[in-house]
Structures are given as structure tokens and as C-alpha cells.
Amino acid sequence: MAECGCSGPQKTFDGMNPTYKRILWLVIAINAVMFVVEMVAGQLSGSQALQADALDFLGDSMTYGISLAAIGASVAVRTNAALFKAFTLAGMGVWVAGSTVWRVFYVGVPEAEIMGMIGFLALVANLASVLLLLKYKDGDANVRSVWLCSRNDAIGNVAVMIAAMGVWGTATGWPDLIVAGVMATLFLHSAFLIVKQALAEKREGSTCAVPVADGHNH
């Protein structure tokens, strides 16, 4: 749980570290490249799971940029940035869930080979991002949202590879649709966790901002 920090130094890491900022820039570049690669591959292969994972890459690129901008800002700004990222994640989850339901009535068989190859490439990229961010996974809501997004990507890539094997083994598109649905659930769950932590930090920040002796505002 995040500390209020009224009587001493803030214990929760808030991103104020040059190394962390450089890591974020590197992770943003990795995610932007993989969004393009996976979206093109998803269209060519007809894979809903690949396209869902590509959207996750895009969302991460944007949210990491917001994270960079919010570093060093007030608690209110940082928590609002985290809430925005949570709603973005939730929106992607709803979109993926809706498009997956639509595909249930239009089930084509994706190209398992393309799914497997791109899924493995994306997994390597995301494992690199996860390892780079591992040291900073327990920061404030703004920092933690970065970790959750990267973790989701790595899980999503493993899921895409499992879907590719399922498509290859069954010669149907159902494994792809099932994995896309699981990923949508993961997006929504991560959004819930970020909102929960951000609101808690916002409440604690408001408590710290209450004047102690007189009526002067901060």
C-alpha cells in the first residue's frame, strides 16, 4: 500500500530516477516497433489474438509516454495519469472482447505459422522490457501501471503462441478467439488494479494536503 509520506520521505518509488527514465524511453521504442509488426502480421494471418496483442503494444507505448510526462509531478497529476491509463486499458479490453464476440459468428482459421513466429518475436521483446522494469515493479500507481502493462504483454505473447499451437492442432479458429477473450479479461483486471491503487494514493494525498494549524492552502 502506498505511504502517505506526511511525516517523512515518501517510501513509494515515484519514477524520479534518470536510469528509470532512460529505460522507459527504450521500452517505448520496443513497444512502438512491435505494434506495427504485430498489427501487420495480425491482418495478414487473420489472427484476432495477434491484433489484440498489437493493440496492447500501442496502448503501452502511449501510457509509457504519459508515465514519463507525469514523473516528478504532484500526487494528483500522477494518480490522474494512472487513472487515464487504466481507462485506456479497460477500453482496449472492451474492444477486444467485443470484436472477439463478433468473430465467433465469423470464424476463419488464422495462419498458425505466422501467429507462432510473431508471437515468439513479441515474447522476446516483452521479456526484455519486463527484465528492464523488474526492479521498479512496486512503485506508485503511475510506475506500477508501467510494470502491469509490460507483464500483460509477456503473458499475452505466451498466450498467442499457445493459440497458434491450438489453431495448428485443431485446424479451427476457436483457440485464437479463446485466447483473445482471456487477454481482454487480463486488460480489464489490470485496469481495476491500477484504479484501485490510484484512488487510494489520491485519498492519501488529499489527507496529507489538509492544513494542520492555520487556513493557508498549499
Protein Blocks (a to p, Z undefined) as FASTA:
>chain_A
ZZeklnmccfbdghiafklmmmmmmmmmmmmmmmmmmmmmmmmnopaklmmmmmmmmmmm
mmmmmmmmmgopafklmmmmmmmmmmmmmmmmmmmmmmmmmmmmmcccddfklmmmmmmm
mmmmmmmmmmmmmmmmmmcfklmmmmmmmmmmmmmmmmmmmmmmmmmmnopaklmmmmmm
mmmmmmmmmmmmmmmmmmmmmmmmmmmmpcfklmcdZZ
